[in-house]
């Protein structure tokens, strides 16, 4: 990285009930800087599309979040770092004033990345003082927890937005070194099916851990008997869909999806390109040959739905996905930090679901709507999820870019049906025989 930020060892009060929270906070803050280390100053300022944001903006925005929601209201004598930053780094919080247009964030050549690092240091020192003064009440601790999880979300966005940027670069740079492939890795794991009897199932977050407001309240849902694939759809299976005219067969597509296919010229997943040696895909390891055994990624809801129709199946609902995840608890994804989906293990097809977490977010057939009894939180923090509950679809699981500890079975991610720049994939479902 062309510029660097001083990083101090934060001293946490010994014996405090807040020690664990403080350690997690400063660990999360440090991890964001580590993710930016492979980047040049130029990498951090450019915006690849209206959907993506520059790394510099991500690093400043998550800091702005702590300043506005934690420090300014709750730390006596806190000094705002720069009054102009509220305009530059507010995202969509109407209650906190006007903001720089999202699609023009790449024009923010000023403030410099050095000043953004100074901003982070200023806010981190103030957060340290908050802990030292033992003023982190239950309300403040809750806001800090939200800030930690919010920054983790932006860590994933930082990676996917860098991929979008590097994919647009004719040099096809790599963010990290490519991993070596093991013998037989191109062999696609057999597809198995897991049957579920249906009935009244639990949905939503129900334990004492952190969750977003859109995971609440916990409730019950009715699902009919169904079966679900034990692994994700692979690149090899997607190639078969393409070779069979999947992108040229209107009958497979929803009307809006077919419009997107023709308007955008879609004929493959995002970041795929045809080379003299076959299909390749741009990844955070640079341009790599398409691995047939790896999960397909960077496909829209429209593409996922069309593939499912072509396969004679459908997408699962979010309640079916959650029911299977609850019945088959799996360990959290390992902290491998190889930001690329991994092929499924080939053993025991149909015995237990694979790849529930840590490879790609999985499209469901469920519209992103409020759960029964949902109420958005009061104040500006209530703008985080509730106002987006229209026109989008729910995705479940987590991806290879999701930070460790940031996934759970009740997590509801959501995107518009045409979007593909995130690590988005699918698994198939069908009615029970």
C-alpha positions in Angstrom: 0.0 0.0 0.0 1.4 3.4 -0.9 0.3 5.0 2.3 -0.1 3.5 5.7 -1.9 4.3 9.0 -0.3 4.2 12.4 -1.9 1.4 14.4 -1.6 1.5 18.2 -2.1 -1.3 20.6 -5.3 -0.4 22.4 -5.1 -1.0 26.1 -8.4 -2.4 27.5 -9.3 -1.9 31.2 -8.5 -5.1 33.0 -11.4 -7.0 34.6 -14.0 -4.9 32.8 -17.2 -6.6 31.6 -16.7 -4.7 28.4 -13.2 -6.2 27.7 -14.5 -8.7 25.2 -16.5 -6.1 23.4 -13.6 -3.7 23.2 -11.2 -6.4 21.9 -13.7 -7.3 19.2 -14.2 -3.7 18.3 -10.5 -2.8 17.8 -9.8 -6.2 16.2 -12.5 -5.4 13.6 -11.2 -1.9 13.1 -7.7 -3.3 12.5 -8.9 -6.0 10.1 -10.4 -3.3 7.8 -6.9 -1.8 7.5 -5.4 -5.2 6.8 -7.8 -5.8 4.0 -6.6 -2.5 2.4 -2.9 -3.3 2.7 -2.5 -4.9 -0.8 -4.0 -1.8 -2.4 -2.3 1.3 -3.7 -3.6 4.8 -3.0 -5.0 4.9 -6.5 -6.8 1.6 -6.0 -8.6 3.1 -3.0 -10.1 6.1 -4.6 -11.7 4.7 -7.8 -15.3 3.6 -8.1 -16.1 0.8 -10.5 -19.9 1.3 -10.8 -22.8 3.0 -9.1 -23.3 -0.1 -7.0 -19.7 -0.3 -5.8 -17.9 2.2 -3.6 -14.1 3.1 -3.3 -12.1 1.5 -0.5 -11.3 4.9 0.9 -15.1 5.7 1.2 -15.7 2.3 3.0 -12.9 3.0 5.5 -14.3 6.5 6.2 -17.9 5.6 6.2 -17.6 2.9 8.9 -15.7 5.4 11.0 -18.4 8.1 10.4 -20.9 5.5 11.7 -19.1 5.3 15.1 -18.6 9.0 15.3 -22.3 9.8 14.6 -24.1 7.0 16.4 -21.7 6.3 19.4 -19.3 9.1 20.1 -21.1 12.4 19.3 -24.2 11.5 21.3 -22.5 9.7 24.2 -18.9 10.8 24.8 -18.7 14.0 26.7 -16.5 16.6 25.1 -16.1 14.6 21.8 -14.8 16.8 19.0 -16.1 16.1 15.5 -13.1 15.5 13.3 -14.3 17.4 10.3 -17.7 18.9 9.8 -17.6 18.2 6.0 -17.3 14.5 6.6 -21.0 14.1 7.4 -21.8 15.1 3.8 -19.0 13.1 2.3 -19.5 9.8 4.2 -23.1 9.5 5.1 -24.6 6.7 3.1 -28.4 6.9 3.2 -29.5 8.2 6.6 -32.0 10.9 5.7 -32.3 11.9 9.4 -28.6 12.9 9.5 -28.7 15.3 6.6 -27.8 15.5 2.9 -25.0 13.4 1.4 -22.7 13.1 -1.6 -24.5 11.1 -4.4 -23.7 7.4 -4.2 -22.7 7.1 -7.9 -20.2 9.9 -7.5 -18.2 8.7 -4.5 -15.2 8.0 -6.8 -14.9 11.8 -7.4 -13.9 12.3 -3.7 -10.2 12.7 -4.4 -10.2 14.9 -1.3 -10.0 14.2 1.6 -6.8 12.3 1.0 -6.4 8.7 2.1 -3.9 10.0 4.7 -6.6 12.2 6.2 -9.0 9.3 6.2 -6.5 7.3 8.2 -6.1 10.3 10.6 -9.9 10.2 10.9 -9.9 6.6 11.9 -7.2 7.2 14.4 -9.1 10.1 15.9 -12.3 8.0 16.3 -10.4 5.0 17.6 -8.7 7.1 20.3 -12.2 8.5 21.3 -13.6 5.0 21.4 -10.7 4.0 23.7 -11.6 6.9 26.0 -15.2 5.8 26.1 -14.1 2.4 27.5 -11.6 3.9 29.9 -14.3 6.2 31.3 -16.5 3.1 31.8 -19.3 5.0 30.1 -20.3 2.1 27.8 -23.7 1.6 29.2 -26.0 -1.2 27.8 -27.4 1.2 25.2 -23.9 2.3 24.1 -22.7 -1.3 24.1 -25.6 -2.2 21.8 -24.6 0.7 19.4 -21.0 -0.5 19.4 -22.1 -4.0 18.6 -24.1 -2.6 15.7 -21.0 -0.7 14.6 -18.8 -3.8 14.7 -21.3 -5.8 12.5 -21.8 -2.8 10.2 -18.0 -2.6 9.7 -17.9 -6.3 9.0 -20.5 -5.9 6.3 -18.4 -3.2 4.7 -15.3 -5.5 4.9 -17.1 -7.8 2.5 -18.2 -4.9 0.3 -14.7 -3.6 0.2 -13.5 -6.9 -1.3 -16.3 -7.3 -3.8 -15.9 -3.7 -4.8 -12.2 -4.2 -5.4 -13.0 -7.2 -7.5 -15.4 -5.1 -9.6 -12.6 -2.5 -10.0 -9.9 -4.9 -10.9 -12.2 -6.7 -13.3 -12.6 -3.4 -15.2 -8.8 -2.9 -15.4 -7.2 -4.2 -18.6 -4.2 -5.5 -16.7 -6.5 -7.9 -14.7 -4.5 -7.3 -11.4 -4.7 -9.8 -8.6 -5.6 -8.8 -5.0 -4.1 -12.0 -3.6 -2.0 -14.8 -4.9 -3.8 -17.7 -6.6 -4.0 -20.9 -4.6 -2.7 -24.1 -6.1 -5.2 -26.7 -7.2 -5.2 -30.2 -5.9 -5.3 -33.3 -8.0 -8.9 -34.1 -9.1 -10.3 -30.8 -8.0 -12.1 -30.4 -11.3 -14.3 -33.4 -10.5 -17.8 -32.2 -9.6 -19.2 -33.7 -6.5 -22.3 -35.9 -7.1 -25.5 -34.1 -6.4 -27.6 -35.5 -3.6 -31.0 -34.5 -2.3 -32.2 -34.0 1.2 -35.9 -34.5 1.9 -37.9 -32.5 4.5 -41.3 -33.5 5.7 -42.6 -29.9 6.0 -44.8 -28.6 8.7 -44.6 -25.7 11.1 -41.0 -24.5 11.3 -39.2 -21.9 13.4 -37.9 -18.8 11.6 -36.0 -15.7 12.7 -33.5 -15.0 15.4 -34.3 -16.6 18.8 -31.1 -16.7 20.9 -29.3 -14.0 22.9 -26.6 -13.3 20.3 -26.5 -10.3 18.0 -28.9 -10.0 15.0 -30.2 -7.3 12.7 -33.7 -6.0 13.2 -34.8 -7.7 9.9 -34.2 -11.1 11.5 -36.9 -10.3 14.1 -39.3 -11.2 15.5 -38.9 -15.0 15.8 -42.0 -16.7 14.5 -43.3 -19.8 12.8 -43.9 -20.5 9.2 -45.6 -23.3 7.2 -43.5 -25.2 4.7 -44.8 -28.0 2.5 -42.8 -31.2 2.0 -39.8 -30.5 -0.2 -36.3 -31.6 -1.1 -33.2 -29.5 -1.4 -29.8 -30.1 -3.1 -27.0 -31.0 -0.7 -24.6 -28.7 -2.5 -24.5 -25.5 -4.6 -24.8 -25.3 -8.3 -21.4 -25.5 -9.9 -19.6 -23.7 -12.8 -19.7 -27.0 -14.7 -23.5 -27.2 -14.5 -23.7 -23.6 -15.4 -21.6 -24.2 -18.5 -24.1 -26.9 -19.5 -26.9 -24.4 -19.1 -25.1 -21.9 -21.3 -24.2 -24.6 -24.0 -27.9 -25.6 -24.1 -28.9 -22.1 -25.0 -30.0 -21.0 -21.5 -29.3 -17.3 -22.2 -31.1 -17.5 -25.5 -34.3 -19.2 -24.5 -37.0 -16.7 -23.5 -39.3 -19.3 -22.1 -36.9 -19.9 -19.2 -36.9 -16.3 -18.1 -39.1 -14.0 -16.1 -40.1 -11.0 -18.2 -37.9 -8.5 -16.4 -35.0 -11.0 -16.5 -35.3 -11.4 -20.2 -35.3 -7.7 -20.6 -32.0 -7.5 -18.7 -30.5 -10.3 -20.8 -31.2 -8.4 -24.0 -30.4 -4.9 -22.7 -27.2 -5.9 -20.9 -26.1 -8.6 -23.4 -25.8 -11.3 -20.7 -24.5 -14.6 -22.0 -22.5 -15.8 -18.9 -22.1 -15.0 -15.2 -20.5 -11.6 -14.4 -16.7 -11.6 -14.7 -16.6 -14.5 -17.1 -14.9 -14.0 -20.5 -14.1 -16.3 -23.4 -10.4 -16.9 -24.1 -8.6 -19.0 -26.6 -8.4 -21.8 -24.0 -12.1 -21.6 -23.0 -13.9 -19.7 -20.3 -12.0 -17.7 -17.7 -13.3 -15.7 -14.8 -11.9 -12.6 -13.1 -11.4 -13.3 -9.4 -9.6 -11.7 -6.5 -6.7 -13.9 -7.6 -6.7 -12.4 -11.0 -8.0 -13.9 -14.3 -8.3 -17.7 -13.8 -9.7 -20.5 -15.8 -13.2 -21.4 -14.8 -13.0 -24.4 -12.4 -16.0 -26.6 -13.2 -16.3 -28.0 -9.7 -16.5 -24.6 -7.9 -19.8 -23.0 -7.1 -21.0 -20.6 -9.7 -20.9 -17.0 -8.4 -21.9 -13.5 -9.5 -25.3 -14.5 -11.0 -28.5 -12.5 -10.5 -31.8 -13.7 -9.2 -33.1 -13.7 -12.7 -30.3 -16.0 -13.8 -30.7 -18.2 -10.8 -34.4 -18.6 -11.5 -33.8 -19.3 -15.2 -31.3 -22.0 -14.3 -33.6 -23.6 -11.9 -36.4 -23.7 -14.5 -33.9 -25.2 -17.0 -33.0 -27.9 -14.5 -36.6 -28.7 -13.9 -36.4 -27.5 -10.3 -36.9 -24.2 -8.4 -35.2 -22.0 -5.8 -35.9 -22.7 -2.1 -37.8 -20.3 0.0 -35.9 -18.6 2.8 -38.0 -20.6 5.3 -37.1 -23.9 3.6 -33.4 -23.0 3.6 -33.5 -22.0 7.3 -35.4 -25.2 8.2 -32.7 -27.3 6.6 -30.0 -25.3 8.3 -31.6 -25.7 11.7 -32.0 -29.4 11.2 -28.4 -29.9 10.1 -26.2 -27.6 12.1 -22.8 -27.2 10.5 -19.6 -25.6 11.8 -18.8 -22.1 10.9 -16.6 -21.7 7.8 -12.9 -21.9 8.5 -10.9 -18.7 8.6 -9.2 -19.5 5.3 -9.1 -16.0 3.9 -9.0 -17.3 0.3 -11.6 -15.1 -1.2 -12.9 -17.6 -3.7 -15.7 -20.2 -3.5 -14.5 -23.7 -2.8 -15.7 -27.0 -4.4 -17.9 -29.2 -2.4 -16.5 -32.4 -0.8 -17.5 -35.4 -2.9 -18.2 -37.8 -0.1 -21.7 -38.9 1.3 -24.0 -37.3 -1.3 -27.5 -36.6 0.1 -26.5 -37.2 3.8 -26.2 -33.6 5.0 -26.2 -30.2 3.3 -22.8 -28.8 2.2 -21.7 -25.3 1.6 -24.4 -23.6 3.7 -21.9 -21.0 4.7 -18.7 -19.5 3.4 -18.8 -19.9 -0.4 -21.6 -17.8 -2.0 -24.8 -16.1 -0.7 -27.7 -18.2 -1.9 -30.7 -16.8 -3.7 -34.0 -17.8 -2.4 -37.5 -17.5 -3.9 -38.6 -15.2 -1.1 -39.2 -11.5 -1.5 -37.5 -9.3 1.1 -40.4 -8.4 3.4 -41.0 -7.7 7.1 -41.6 -10.6 9.4 -45.0 -10.6 11.1 -44.9 -8.0 13.9 -41.8 -6.3 12.7 -41.2 -2.7 13.7 -38.2 -0.7 12.6 -36.1 0.7 15.5 -36.7 4.4 16.4 -34.4 7.1 15.1 -31.8 7.2 12.3 -30.7 3.6 13.1 -34.1 2.5 12.0 -33.2 3.4 8.4 -30.7 0.5 8.3 -33.0 -2.2 7.0 -36.7 -1.5 7.1 -37.0 1.1 4.4 -35.5 -1.3 1.9 -38.2 -4.0 2.2 -39.5 -3.7 -1.3 -38.5 -5.0 -4.7 -35.6 -7.2 -3.4 -35.0 -10.9 -2.8 -33.6 -12.6 0.3 -30.3 -14.5 0.2 -29.1 -16.9 2.9 -25.8 -18.2 4.2 -22.6 -16.2 3.7 -19.8 -16.0 1.1 -16.1 -16.5 0.9 -15.7 -12.7 1.5 -17.9 -12.7 4.6 -15.7 -12.1 7.7 -15.5 -15.0 10.2 -18.1 -14.7 12.9 -20.5 -12.8 10.7 -22.7 -15.6 9.6 -25.7 -17.3 11.2 -28.7 -19.3 10.0 -31.2 -16.5 10.6 -29.1 -13.9 8.6 -31.2 -12.2 5.8 -29.1 -10.6 3.1 -31.0 -8.9 0.3 -30.3 -7.6 -3.2 -32.2 -6.4 -6.2 -32.9 -9.2 -8.7 -30.6 -7.8 -11.4 -27.5 -7.4 -9.2 -24.6 -9.7 -9.6 -21.4 -8.0 -8.4 -21.5 -9.8 -5.0 -20.6 -13.5 -4.5 -24.2 -14.6 -5.3 -25.0 -18.2 -6.2 -27.7 -20.8 -5.7 -28.8 -24.3 -4.7 -31.8 -26.1 -6.1 -35.0 -27.2 -4.5 -38.1 -29.1 -5.6 -41.3 -30.5 -4.3 -41.0 -33.8 -2.4 -41.7 -36.9 -4.5 
